[in-house]
Amino acid sequence: MAAFTPTAPLARTATVLVVDDNPALRQAAGAMLATAGLGCIAVADSISALCALVEHRPQAVLLDADCGPLVPWQFAQLVQQQSEHAGTRLVYISTRDDVIERSRAMAAGINCFLAKPFAAEELLATLASVADKAA
């Protein structure tokens, strides 16, 4: 597979917020992003994610299904209500790869669904895809 090259607006200076209760996944995703030259902020829950969103203004958020106390749909709705985060791309990550989960995610305004486990190539291609849609 060809090497990933971030595209605008996820340029090499882009930052991705990783929200997952699993420390190993946060670390692995951070390593995948760093390899592509992207910044990473990793937090364990949705409340910490809201704080990081305001403080760091990431271009994209990887949001785990079990990121409580807010469920992903609530998180997405809160982000969409803030005009300063209108361009933030939301990628829902979950082991529950089924039509119902995908539909719920998209209905809530999440931009893309990525099934876990995922390889670096899948993660980076997903981020490139949502960045292209935002451009």
C-alpha positions in Angstrom: 0.0 0.0 0.0 1.2 3.5 -0.8 2.4 5.8 2.0 -0.2 8.0 3.5 0.2 11.7 2.8 -2.2 13.9 4.8 -4.3 16.2 2.7 -5.8 19.6 3.5 -7.3 20.3 6.0 -5.6 17.4 7.8 -2.1 18.7 6.9 1.1 17.7 8.6 0.3 20.2 11.4 -3.1 18.6 12.1 -4.0 17.3 15.5 -6.3 14.4 16.1 -8.0 13.8 19.5 -8.3 10.2 20.4 -11.0 9.3 22.9 -10.9 5.7 24.1 -11.1 4.1 27.5 -8.4 1.6 26.5 -4.9 2.9 27.2 -3.4 0.4 24.8 -5.6 1.7 21.9 -4.8 5.3 22.8 -1.1 4.6 22.7 -1.4 2.6 19.4 -3.5 5.2 17.7 -1.0 7.9 18.8 1.9 6.0 17.3 0.0 5.5 14.0 -0.7 9.2 13.9 2.8 10.2 14.8 4.2 8.0 12.0 2.1 10.0 9.5 3.3 13.3 11.0 0.0 14.1 12.7 -0.3 15.4 16.3 -2.3 13.4 18.8 -4.0 14.2 22.1 -5.3 11.2 23.9 -7.9 11.1 26.6 -10.0 8.4 28.3 -13.5 9.8 28.5 -15.9 12.2 26.8 -15.7 14.9 29.4 -11.9 15.1 29.1 -12.5 15.1 25.3 -14.7 18.2 25.5 -12.0 20.0 27.5 -9.3 19.0 25.0 -11.5 20.0 22.1 -11.7 23.6 23.5 -8.1 23.7 24.5 -6.4 22.2 21.5 -9.0 22.6 18.7 -8.1 19.3 16.9 -9.1 18.9 13.3 -10.5 15.4 13.9 -11.7 13.3 16.8 -11.6 9.5 17.0 -14.4 8.7 19.4 -14.8 5.3 21.0 -18.3 3.8 21.6 -17.5 3.4 25.3 -16.1 6.8 26.0 -18.6 7.7 28.7 -20.1 9.4 30.6 -21.5 10.9 27.3 -22.4 8.5 24.6 -21.0 9.3 21.2 -24.3 10.7 19.9 -24.4 13.2 22.8 -20.8 14.1 22.3 -21.4 14.7 18.6 -24.4 16.9 19.3 -22.5 19.0 21.8 -19.7 19.5 19.3 -22.1 20.5 16.5 -23.7 23.1 18.7 -20.4 25.0 19.0 -19.8 27.1 15.9 -16.0 27.2 16.6 -15.9 23.4 16.1 -18.0 23.3 12.9 -15.1 21.9 10.8 -14.1 19.3 13.3 -14.4 15.8 11.8 -15.8 13.1 14.0 -14.9 9.4 13.4 -16.7 6.9 15.5 -14.7 3.8 16.4 -16.3 0.6 17.7 -16.1 -3.1 17.7 -19.8 -3.1 16.9 -19.6 -3.1 13.1 -23.2 -3.4 12.1 -25.8 -1.4 10.1 -27.6 -0.2 13.2 -24.5 1.3 14.8 -23.4 2.9 11.5 -26.9 4.5 11.1 -27.0 5.8 14.7 -23.6 7.3 14.2 -24.4 9.0 10.9 -27.8 10.3 12.2 -26.0 12.0 15.1 -23.7 13.9 12.7 -20.6 11.7 13.0 -18.7 11.9 9.7 -17.4 8.3 9.5 -17.4 4.9 11.1 -14.3 2.9 11.6 -14.5 -0.7 12.9 -12.0 -1.8 15.6 -9.5 -3.3 15.4 -8.0 -1.2 12.6 -4.7 -1.1 10.9 -2.7 2.2 10.5 -3.5 2.2 6.8 -7.3 2.1 7.6 -7.1 4.8 10.2 -5.1 7.1 8.0 -7.2 6.5 4.9 -10.3 7.2 7.0 -8.8 10.5 8.2 -7.9 11.5 4.7 -11.4 10.6 3.5 -13.1 12.8 6.1 -10.6 15.6 5.5 -11.4 15.5 1.8 -15.1 15.7 2.5 -14.5 18.8 4.7 -12.5 20.6 2.0 
